[in-house]
């Protein structure tokens, strides 16, 4: 891939294309992803239940792990790989509606929790767990009006199991369960037929201590606290239902239907509406300023090196001036000397190419609308499959570089490329999964899924890495632009600011600065369970990240070569890759300032997953920086004649 660093036209084209993508997808462009379901009056509508989720523990649980009303037979819905990895467990429920048939005070069931069940309910209320339901593939949401009347309604995903509160005049805190749901199903009706399609699924939860006269007659028992005939409906939680062992809890619901002008194809727009897109644009402008500043520096360097240095190279000049002008030329005999641990560098470059290819194709699919939000787990499934198939490019690029270093053990490099990065990630993931198992959470990946992941890795990814490696090693080696001396040149003492540690740490600041605002929204989406579907912005930020990594590495590489330090191979990788350190530090800051995680296991999960993300970011940015510097050094040394 041509690095857009010093080609202004290409850089501008990329940025312009990404800006258009950002504008187009600011509201989340997507294709529906699933075929629409048509309903007529009185058609049955089956509500499915998903996991119980909490932003305080990050540990999902099955809906039926709590003593809720159970159907006679619990049927699991078929789930894709991404859904299983996300911890989704979609099952049937006793909530069944009839299309366009409002119902009031419908009894679901009556329970009397025992000591353990009451304790479980209280724990889940303490940890702010939410019930997630699905109707016609739409998630259940709670509309929350903002104080500013003109601001659009915000939607909370899922409804809380219950709340904590106190009775009037008492200081003792009690647990109250939400046992009455007022559902609102919005539908869009075809003007010519009586066919309707569901476009929204909302709920308002209440806690009410139901009362009834006489004996319990099942679901037909008339309730004193909710009676549609006497117009006594549940509209508040003034007499709430407390959670206590052996105390009866009666679950009820109302369902209303409302016609909506929203068309089925755009029914997700209200969920994906981004109220703070100005912040995203501010972030983009801020990042573009960094890119323009770096582009200016790179342009000046290229003018100096390629125009003044090279064009005046053969002119007679004062020796001292020539020394100052051509410091980088003095190391021409060593600049392409293979680095220490060259095989490891090849492995990490190959892995970075694999990761870059996966991200690029995923983002292109997303901005073209091919990863619909209605296809739960689709994004994760797509990324996993793309990672596996990109093994071909990982093997090719690692052995191609290895052959240039005149290495012969290409099979060892291939095995390391196929196993090192995924092996480290899998080991961390396995430990985290064991912790989730210990908590009896539905988020634990089952053994069969774990086996499927290993099968994808060893059955498809590893063979493809070998195929790519074989093709790459069979190609003739890339020739260096200049000959390498047999005896290494001594590197003079460097100023403090060109110390490897200092320059590497400086190099990571700008790439991280270009993406950290978007990073905030991504972390919020993942850990606070909010909708994120603005891949246009994300693609734009990805382009800016590529430009920033490439340009900062070229600038620092040039300064390094001018200081007659020719050991640039690893330095170029680590310069851009150090942005991953700042990403992890920011994730730590985010943990302590934005999240309310109190459980040790949940904290370990957070930092474990962020460690995996930071490691992947290191591999990605490091590879971008390396290839930019590789292209830059080959360009400048091939442009001068060396005596």
Secondary structure as GFF3:
##gff-version 3
##sequence-region A 1 643
A	DSSP	alpha_helix	8	25	.	.	.	ID=ss1
A	DSSP	beta_strand	44	53	.	.	.	ID=ss2
A	DSSP	three_ten_helix	63	65	.	.	.	ID=ss3
A	DSSP	alpha_helix	81	86	.	.	.	ID=ss4
A	DSSP	beta_strand	91	98	.	.	.	ID=ss5
A	DSSP	beta_strand	103	112	.	.	.	ID=ss6
A	DSSP	alpha_helix	115	126	.	.	.	ID=ss7
A	DSSP	beta_strand	130	135	.	.	.	ID=ss8
A	DSSP	beta_strand	138	139	.	.	.	ID=ss9
A	DSSP	beta_strand	141	144	.	.	.	ID=ss10
A	DSSP	beta_strand	154	157	.	.	.	ID=ss11
A	DSSP	beta_strand	159	160	.	.	.	ID=ss12
A	DSSP	beta_strand	162	165	.	.	.	ID=ss13
A	DSSP	beta_strand	174	177	.	.	.	ID=ss14
A	DSSP	beta_strand	180	189	.	.	.	ID=ss15
A	DSSP	beta_strand	196	206	.	.	.	ID=ss16
A	DSSP	three_ten_helix	218	220	.	.	.	ID=ss17
A	DSSP	beta_strand	248	259	.	.	.	ID=ss18
A	DSSP	three_ten_helix	264	266	.	.	.	ID=ss19
A	DSSP	alpha_helix	269	272	.	.	.	ID=ss20
A	DSSP	alpha_helix	277	302	.	.	.	ID=ss21
A	DSSP	pi_helix	303	309	.	.	.	ID=ss22
A	DSSP	alpha_helix	310	311	.	.	.	ID=ss23
A	DSSP	alpha_helix	319	325	.	.	.	ID=ss24
A	DSSP	three_ten_helix	327	331	.	.	.	ID=ss25
A	DSSP	alpha_helix	342	367	.	.	.	ID=ss26
A	DSSP	alpha_helix	378	389	.	.	.	ID=ss27
A	DSSP	alpha_helix	391	404	.	.	.	ID=ss28
A	DSSP	alpha_helix	410	438	.	.	.	ID=ss29
A	DSSP	alpha_helix	447	456	.	.	.	ID=ss30
A	DSSP	pi_helix	457	461	.	.	.	ID=ss31
A	DSSP	alpha_helix	462	474	.	.	.	ID=ss32
A	DSSP	three_ten_helix	496	498	.	.	.	ID=ss33
A	DSSP	alpha_helix	500	527	.	.	.	ID=ss34
A	DSSP	alpha_helix	535	562	.	.	.	ID=ss35
A	DSSP	alpha_helix	569	577	.	.	.	ID=ss36
A	DSSP	alpha_helix	579	594	.	.	.	ID=ss37
A	DSSP	alpha_helix	600	638	.	.	.	ID=ss38
###
